[in-house]
Amino acid sequence: MKSQDGTFILTKIAGISFRQEFTKDLKSGDILTLIREPNNQYDPNAIAIFFNGNQLGYVNKFNAESIAPRLDAGTKAMCVVKELTGGGQKTQGVNIMIKLSE
Protein backbone atom coordinates (compact mmCIF):
# COMPACT_ATOMS: atom_id res chain seq x y z
CA MET A 1 0.00 0.00 0.00
CA LYS A 2 1.30 3.44 -0.90
CA SER A 3 0.20 6.76 0.60
CA GLN A 4 -1.61 9.11 -1.75
CA ASP A 5 1.36 11.47 -1.87
CA GLY A 6 3.86 8.59 -2.18
CA THR A 7 5.70 9.45 1.04
CA PHE A 8 5.27 6.04 2.69
CA ILE A 9 4.83 2.47 1.57
CA LEU A 10 3.53 -0.44 3.64
CA THR A 11 4.76 -3.82 2.41
CA LYS A 12 6.35 -7.12 3.44
CA ILE A 13 10.00 -8.08 3.25
CA ALA A 14 10.53 -10.31 0.22
CA GLY A 15 12.75 -13.34 0.82
CA ILE A 16 12.49 -13.31 4.61
CA SER A 17 11.43 -16.97 4.64
CA PHE A 18 15.02 -17.86 3.65
CA ARG A 19 16.49 -15.84 6.54
CA GLN A 20 14.38 -16.88 9.51
CA GLU A 21 17.40 -16.99 11.84
CA PHE A 22 17.47 -13.18 11.74
CA THR A 23 13.79 -12.60 12.62
CA LYS A 24 13.96 -13.84 16.20
CA ASP A 25 15.35 -10.55 17.54
CA LEU A 26 13.03 -8.27 15.53
CA LYS A 27 10.23 -6.30 17.15
CA SER A 28 7.75 -3.69 16.04
CA GLY A 29 9.42 -0.28 15.80
CA ASP A 30 12.89 -1.57 14.93
CA ILE A 31 14.69 0.58 12.37
CA LEU A 32 15.97 -1.29 9.31
CA THR A 33 18.62 -0.21 6.81
CA LEU A 34 17.90 -0.03 3.08
CA ILE A 35 20.81 -0.51 0.70
CA ARG A 36 20.49 -0.03 -3.05
CA GLU A 37 21.98 -2.77 -5.24
CA PRO A 38 21.98 -1.23 -8.74
CA ASN A 39 24.32 -3.98 -9.97
CA ASN A 40 22.10 -6.83 -8.71
CA GLN A 41 22.09 -9.49 -11.44
CA TYR A 42 18.38 -10.24 -10.99
CA ASP A 43 16.93 -6.75 -10.58
CA PRO A 44 18.64 -3.39 -11.29
CA ASN A 45 16.10 -1.76 -8.92
CA ALA A 46 17.02 -4.09 -6.02
CA ILE A 47 16.92 -2.65 -2.50
CA ALA A 48 18.29 -4.93 0.22
CA ILE A 49 16.98 -4.71 3.79
CA PHE A 50 19.34 -5.17 6.76
CA PHE A 51 19.02 -5.36 10.55
CA ASN A 52 22.09 -5.40 12.80
CA GLY A 53 24.33 -6.12 9.83
CA ASN A 54 22.30 -9.12 8.65
CA GLN A 55 20.38 -9.10 5.39
CA LEU A 56 16.71 -9.91 5.97
CA GLY A 57 15.63 -9.81 2.33
CA TYR A 58 14.55 -7.23 -0.22
CA VAL A 59 11.93 -4.63 -0.96
CA ASN A 60 9.57 -6.48 -3.31
CA LYS A 61 10.14 -5.95 -7.03
CA PHE A 62 6.94 -3.92 -7.55
CA ASN A 63 7.80 -1.38 -4.83
CA ALA A 64 11.52 -1.34 -5.65
CA GLU A 65 10.68 -0.25 -9.19
CA SER A 66 9.16 2.99 -7.87
CA ILE A 67 11.48 3.55 -4.89
CA ALA A 68 14.88 2.87 -6.50
CA PRO A 69 14.86 5.86 -8.89
CA ARG A 70 13.92 8.15 -6.01
CA LEU A 71 16.76 6.82 -3.84
CA ASP A 72 19.15 7.18 -6.76
CA ALA A 73 18.04 10.82 -7.11
CA GLY A 74 18.84 11.55 -3.45
CA THR A 75 15.53 10.93 -1.70
CA LYS A 76 16.06 9.80 1.89
CA ALA A 77 14.30 6.68 3.17
CA MET A 78 13.59 5.32 6.61
CA CYS A 79 12.38 1.76 7.07
CA VAL A 80 10.71 0.48 10.23
CA VAL A 81 9.21 -2.86 11.31
CA LYS A 82 5.44 -2.40 11.59
CA GLU A 83 4.36 -5.94 12.47
CA LEU A 84 5.63 -9.50 12.74
CA THR A 85 3.33 -12.18 11.36
CA GLY A 86 3.27 -15.96 11.50
CA GLY A 87 5.78 -17.65 13.77
CA GLY A 88 5.39 -20.84 15.77
CA GLN A 89 5.02 -23.63 13.21
CA LYS A 90 4.78 -21.08 10.39
CA THR A 91 7.45 -18.98 8.73
CA GLN A 92 7.64 -15.55 10.33
CA GLY A 93 6.84 -12.61 8.08
CA VAL A 94 7.82 -8.99 8.57
CA ASN A 95 5.59 -6.10 7.55
CA ILE A 96 7.49 -2.84 7.09
CA MET A 97 6.82 0.83 6.47
CA ILE A 98 9.17 2.78 4.24
CA LYS A 99 9.01 6.57 4.63
CA LEU A 100 10.42 8.65 1.81
CA SER A 101 11.44 12.29 2.19
CA GLU A 102 12.98 14.64 -0.36
Residue frames as a rotation matrix with the C-alpha (Angstrom) as fourth column:
MET 1
0.584 0.812 0.000 0.00
0.812 -0.584 0.000 0.00
0.000 0.000 -1.000 0.00
LYS 2
-0.587 -0.748 0.310 1.30
0.757 -0.643 -0.118 3.44
0.287 0.165 0.943 -0.90
SER 3
-0.229 0.487 -0.843 0.20
0.511 -0.677 -0.530 6.76
-0.828 -0.552 -0.093 0.60
GLN 4
0.711 0.615 0.341 -1.61
0.612 -0.303 -0.730 9.11
-0.345 0.728 -0.592 -1.75
ASP 5
0.863 -0.429 -0.266 1.36
-0.483 -0.855 -0.190 11.47
-0.146 0.292 -0.945 -1.87
GLY 6
0.728 -0.558 -0.397 3.86
0.081 0.646 -0.759 8.59
0.680 0.521 0.516 -2.18
THR 7
0.160 -0.715 0.681 5.70
-0.810 -0.489 -0.323 9.45
0.564 -0.500 -0.657 1.04
PHE 8
-0.416 -0.348 0.840 5.27
-0.780 0.612 -0.132 6.04
-0.468 -0.710 -0.526 2.69
ILE 9
-0.031 0.313 -0.949 4.83
-0.706 0.665 0.242 2.47
0.707 0.678 0.201 1.57
LEU 10
0.079 0.131 0.988 3.53
-0.827 0.563 -0.009 -0.44
-0.557 -0.816 0.152 3.64
THR 11
0.402 -0.025 -0.915 4.76
-0.702 0.634 -0.325 -3.82
0.589 0.773 0.237 2.41
LYS 12
0.936 -0.171 0.306 6.35
-0.071 0.763 0.643 -7.12
-0.344 -0.623 0.702 3.44
ILE 13
-0.030 -0.987 -0.157 10.00
-0.812 -0.068 0.579 -8.08
-0.582 0.145 -0.800 3.25
ALA 14
0.813 0.218 -0.540 10.53
-0.539 0.635 -0.554 -10.31
0.222 0.741 0.634 0.22
GLY 15
0.193 -0.766 -0.613 12.75
-0.192 0.583 -0.789 -13.34
0.962 0.270 -0.034 0.82
ILE 16
-0.076 -0.214 0.974 12.49
-0.961 -0.244 -0.129 -13.31
0.265 -0.946 -0.188 4.61
SER 17
0.863 0.465 0.197 11.43
-0.501 0.836 0.224 -16.97
-0.060 -0.292 0.954 4.64
PHE 18
0.650 -0.698 -0.301 15.02
0.315 0.608 -0.729 -17.86
0.692 0.379 0.614 3.65
ARG 19
-0.436 -0.828 0.352 16.49
0.042 -0.409 -0.911 -15.84
0.899 -0.382 0.214 6.54
GLN 20
0.569 0.812 -0.128 14.38
0.107 0.081 0.991 -16.88
0.815 -0.578 -0.041 9.51
GLU 21
0.115 -0.603 -0.790 17.40
0.950 0.298 -0.090 -16.99
0.290 -0.740 0.607 11.84
PHE 22
-0.843 -0.495 0.211 17.47
0.440 -0.860 -0.258 -13.18
0.309 -0.124 0.943 11.74
THR 23
-0.157 0.867 0.473 13.79
-0.067 -0.487 0.871 -12.60
0.985 0.106 0.134 12.62
LYS 24
0.143 0.283 -0.948 13.96
0.797 0.535 0.280 -13.84
0.586 -0.796 -0.149 16.20
ASP 25
-0.512 -0.432 -0.742 15.35
0.811 -0.526 -0.254 -10.55
-0.281 -0.732 0.620 17.54
LEU 26
-0.802 0.231 0.550 13.03
0.191 -0.774 0.604 -8.27
0.565 0.590 0.576 15.53
LYS 27
-0.367 0.770 -0.522 10.23
0.808 -0.015 -0.589 -6.30
-0.461 -0.638 -0.616 17.15
SER 28
0.479 0.641 0.599 7.75
0.829 -0.556 -0.068 -3.69
0.289 0.529 -0.798 16.04
GLY 29
0.979 -0.083 -0.187 9.42
-0.022 -0.951 0.308 -0.28
-0.203 -0.297 -0.933 15.80
ASP 30
0.178 -0.970 0.165 12.89
0.476 0.231 0.849 -1.57
-0.861 -0.073 0.503 14.93
ILE 31
0.567 -0.116 -0.816 14.69
-0.614 -0.720 -0.324 0.58
-0.549 0.684 -0.479 12.37
LEU 32
0.508 -0.355 0.785 15.97
0.583 0.812 -0.011 -1.29
-0.634 0.463 0.620 9.31
THR 33
-0.195 -0.676 -0.711 18.62
-0.308 -0.646 0.699 -0.21
-0.931 0.355 -0.082 6.81
LEU 34
0.849 0.435 0.300 17.90
0.187 0.282 -0.941 -0.03
-0.494 0.855 0.158 3.08
ILE 35
-0.204 -0.948 -0.246 20.81
-0.219 -0.201 0.955 -0.51
-0.954 0.248 -0.166 0.70
ARG 36
0.683 0.409 -0.605 20.49
-0.628 -0.093 -0.772 -0.03
-0.372 0.908 0.193 -3.05
GLU 37
-0.141 -0.685 0.714 21.98
0.111 0.706 0.699 -2.77
-0.984 0.178 -0.024 -5.24
PRO 38
0.434 0.371 -0.821 21.98
-0.671 -0.476 -0.569 -1.23
-0.602 0.798 0.042 -8.74
ASN 39
-0.325 -0.639 -0.697 24.32
-0.927 0.361 0.101 -3.98
0.188 0.679 -0.710 -9.97
ASN 40
-0.208 0.346 0.915 22.10
-0.464 0.788 -0.404 -6.83
-0.861 -0.509 -0.003 -8.71
GLN 41
-0.948 -0.297 -0.113 22.09
-0.238 0.428 0.872 -9.49
-0.211 0.854 -0.477 -11.44
TYR 42
-0.616 0.771 0.162 18.38
0.781 0.624 -0.003 -10.24
-0.104 0.124 -0.987 -10.99
ASP 43
0.538 0.834 0.124 16.93
0.834 -0.547 0.063 -6.75
0.120 0.070 -0.990 -10.58
PRO 44
-0.402 -0.750 0.526 18.64
0.655 -0.637 -0.407 -3.39
0.640 0.181 0.747 -11.29
ASN 45
0.059 0.506 0.860 16.10
-0.375 -0.788 0.489 -1.76
0.925 -0.351 0.143 -8.92
ALA 46
0.241 0.063 -0.969 17.02
0.608 0.768 0.201 -4.09
0.757 -0.637 0.146 -6.02
ILE 47
0.017 -0.181 0.983 16.92
-0.684 -0.720 -0.121 -2.65
0.730 -0.670 -0.136 -2.50
ALA 48
-0.266 -0.213 -0.940 18.29
0.408 0.858 -0.311 -4.93
0.873 -0.467 -0.142 0.22
ILE 49
0.562 0.497 0.661 16.98
-0.462 -0.474 0.749 -4.71
0.686 -0.727 -0.037 3.79
PHE 50
-0.301 -0.777 -0.553 19.34
0.248 0.496 -0.832 -5.17
0.921 -0.388 0.044 6.76
PHE 51
0.802 0.394 0.449 19.02
-0.344 -0.309 0.887 -5.36
0.488 -0.866 -0.112 10.55
ASN 52
0.685 -0.605 0.406 22.09
-0.449 0.088 0.889 -5.40
-0.573 -0.792 -0.211 12.80
GLY 53
-0.248 -0.895 -0.371 24.33
-0.834 0.002 0.552 -6.12
-0.493 0.446 -0.747 9.83
ASN 54
-0.697 0.079 0.712 22.30
0.222 0.969 0.110 -9.12
-0.682 0.234 -0.693 8.65
GLN 55
-0.816 0.434 -0.381 20.38
-0.550 -0.378 0.745 -9.10
0.179 0.818 0.547 5.39
LEU 56
-0.434 0.771 0.467 16.71
-0.270 0.383 -0.883 -9.91
-0.859 -0.510 0.042 5.97
GLY 57
0.034 0.479 0.877 15.63
0.834 0.470 -0.289 -9.81
-0.551 0.741 -0.383 2.33
TYR 58
-0.892 -0.304 0.335 14.55
0.452 -0.643 0.618 -7.23
0.028 0.703 0.711 -0.22
VAL 59
-0.348 0.797 -0.493 11.93
-0.493 -0.603 -0.627 -4.63
-0.798 0.025 0.603 -0.96
ASN 60
0.120 0.426 0.897 9.57
0.498 0.756 -0.425 -6.48
-0.859 0.497 -0.122 -3.31
LYS 61
-0.607 -0.494 0.622 10.14
0.746 -0.084 0.661 -5.95
-0.274 0.865 0.420 -7.03
PHE 62
0.211 0.796 0.567 6.94
0.872 -0.415 0.259 -3.92
0.441 0.440 -0.782 -7.55
ASN 63
0.915 0.145 -0.376 7.80
0.342 -0.773 0.535 -1.38
-0.213 -0.618 -0.757 -4.83
ALA 64
0.028 -0.988 -0.150 11.52
0.511 -0.115 0.852 -1.34
-0.859 -0.101 0.501 -5.65
GLU 65
-0.212 -0.063 0.975 10.68
0.973 -0.111 0.204 -0.25
0.095 0.992 0.084 -9.19
SER 66
0.597 0.502 0.625 9.16
0.456 -0.854 0.250 2.99
0.660 0.136 -0.739 -7.87
ILE 67
0.937 -0.243 -0.253 11.48
0.144 -0.391 0.909 3.55
-0.320 -0.888 -0.331 -4.89
ALA 68
0.244 -0.942 0.232 14.88
0.848 0.323 0.421 2.87
-0.471 0.094 0.877 -6.50
PRO 69
0.002 -0.281 0.960 14.86
0.788 -0.591 -0.175 5.86
0.616 0.756 0.220 -8.89
ARG 70
0.807 0.339 0.483 13.92
-0.014 -0.807 0.591 8.15
0.590 -0.484 -0.647 -6.01
LEU 71
0.799 -0.588 -0.128 16.76
0.286 0.185 0.940 6.82
-0.529 -0.787 0.316 -3.84
ASP 72
0.057 -0.804 0.592 19.15
0.988 0.130 0.081 7.18
-0.142 0.581 0.802 -6.76
ALA 73
0.152 0.096 0.984 18.04
0.508 -0.861 0.005 10.82
0.848 0.499 -0.179 -7.11
GLY 74
-0.721 -0.605 0.338 18.84
0.022 -0.507 -0.862 11.55
0.693 -0.614 0.379 -3.45
THR 75
0.309 0.877 0.367 15.53
-0.554 -0.147 0.819 10.93
0.773 -0.457 0.441 -1.70
LYS 76
-0.738 -0.504 0.448 16.06
-0.640 0.314 -0.701 9.80
0.212 -0.805 -0.555 1.89
ALA 77
0.182 0.791 -0.584 14.30
-0.336 0.608 0.719 6.68
0.924 0.065 0.376 3.17
MET 78
-0.596 -0.241 0.766 13.59
-0.802 0.223 -0.554 5.32
-0.037 -0.944 -0.327 6.61
CYS 79
-0.107 0.526 -0.844 12.38
-0.323 0.784 0.530 1.76
0.940 0.329 0.086 7.07
VAL 80
-0.577 0.002 0.817 10.71
-0.817 0.028 -0.576 0.48
-0.025 -1.000 -0.014 10.23
VAL 81
-0.886 0.320 -0.335 9.21
0.295 0.947 0.125 -2.86
0.357 0.011 -0.934 11.31
LYS 82
-0.406 0.833 0.375 5.44
-0.760 -0.536 0.368 -2.40
0.508 -0.136 0.851 11.59
GLU 83
0.472 0.656 0.589 4.36
-0.843 0.532 0.083 -5.94
-0.259 -0.536 0.804 12.47
LEU 84
-0.792 -0.609 -0.028 5.63
-0.603 0.775 0.190 -9.50
-0.094 0.168 -0.981 12.74
THR 85
0.326 0.929 -0.176 3.33
-0.945 0.322 -0.049 -12.18
0.011 0.182 0.983 11.36
GLY 86
0.491 -0.082 -0.867 3.27
-0.244 0.942 -0.228 -15.96
0.836 0.324 0.443 11.50
GLY 87
-0.356 -0.689 0.631 5.78
-0.881 0.023 -0.472 -17.65
0.311 -0.724 -0.616 13.77
GLY 88
0.252 0.383 0.889 5.39
-0.690 0.715 -0.113 -20.84
-0.678 -0.585 0.445 15.77
GLN 89
0.073 -0.145 0.987 5.02
0.400 0.911 0.104 -23.63
-0.914 0.387 0.124 13.21
LYS 90
0.816 0.296 0.497 4.78
0.571 -0.275 -0.774 -21.08
-0.092 0.915 -0.393 10.39
THR 91
-0.276 -0.874 0.400 7.45
0.906 -0.376 -0.195 -18.98
0.320 0.309 0.896 8.73
GLN 92
0.105 0.265 -0.959 7.64
0.660 -0.740 -0.132 -15.55
-0.744 -0.618 -0.252 10.33
GLY 93
0.166 0.028 0.986 6.84
0.873 -0.468 -0.134 -12.61
0.458 0.883 -0.102 8.08
VAL 94
-0.420 -0.349 -0.838 7.82
0.695 -0.717 -0.051 -8.99
-0.583 -0.604 0.544 8.57
ASN 95
0.524 0.615 0.590 5.59
0.820 -0.551 -0.154 -6.10
0.230 0.565 -0.793 7.55
ILE 96
-0.459 -0.777 -0.432 7.49
0.813 -0.563 0.148 -2.84
-0.358 -0.283 0.890 7.09
MET 97
0.827 0.558 -0.069 6.82
0.484 -0.768 -0.419 0.83
-0.287 0.313 -0.906 6.47
ILE 98
-0.327 -0.893 0.309 9.17
0.939 -0.271 0.212 2.78
-0.105 0.359 0.927 4.24
LYS 99
0.682 0.463 -0.566 9.01
0.431 -0.880 -0.200 6.57
-0.591 -0.107 -0.800 4.63
LEU 100
-0.072 -0.657 0.750 10.42
0.984 -0.171 -0.055 8.65
0.165 0.734 0.659 1.81
SER 101
0.689 0.246 -0.682 11.44
0.401 -0.913 0.076 12.29
-0.604 -0.326 -0.728 2.19
GLU 102
0.736 -0.369 0.568 12.98
0.478 -0.311 -0.822 14.64
0.480 0.876 -0.052 -0.36
